[in-house]
Amino acid sequence: MIQVALSYLKGWPKKRQKKADAAAAEAYEEAGIVGKVGQKPIGSYTYWKRGVGEFERLQVLVYPLQVTKQRGVA
């Protein structure tokens, strides 16, 4: 069975890190899943994030992720 998840790039990539790789890292950090990430986003959305005394509009990129392993599952 092939499992597919969507990985949301909500943070900022590290220096010289590809956005798709940052999305895969985010999927592991937030959901404990590992897999093969698509190199092109399949969508995006924006939201308002509250900061100190202000709001900032951010764009989130959505990448497909073919799940191969999940933390805590054999």
URMO-V559718 format. One record per run of one state. SS is the DSSP state (A for helix, B for strand, O for the rest). FROM is the first residue (numbers start at 0). LEN is the number of residues. If there is no record, write none. Layout:
ss=SS from=FROM len=LEN
ss=SS from=FROM len=LEN
This chain:
ss=O from=0 len=2
ss=B from=2 len=7
ss=O from=9 len=9
ss=A from=18 len=13
ss=O from=31 len=1
ss=B from=32 len=5
ss=O from=37 len=5
ss=B from=42 len=8
ss=O from=50 len=4
ss=B from=54 len=16
ss=O from=70 len=4
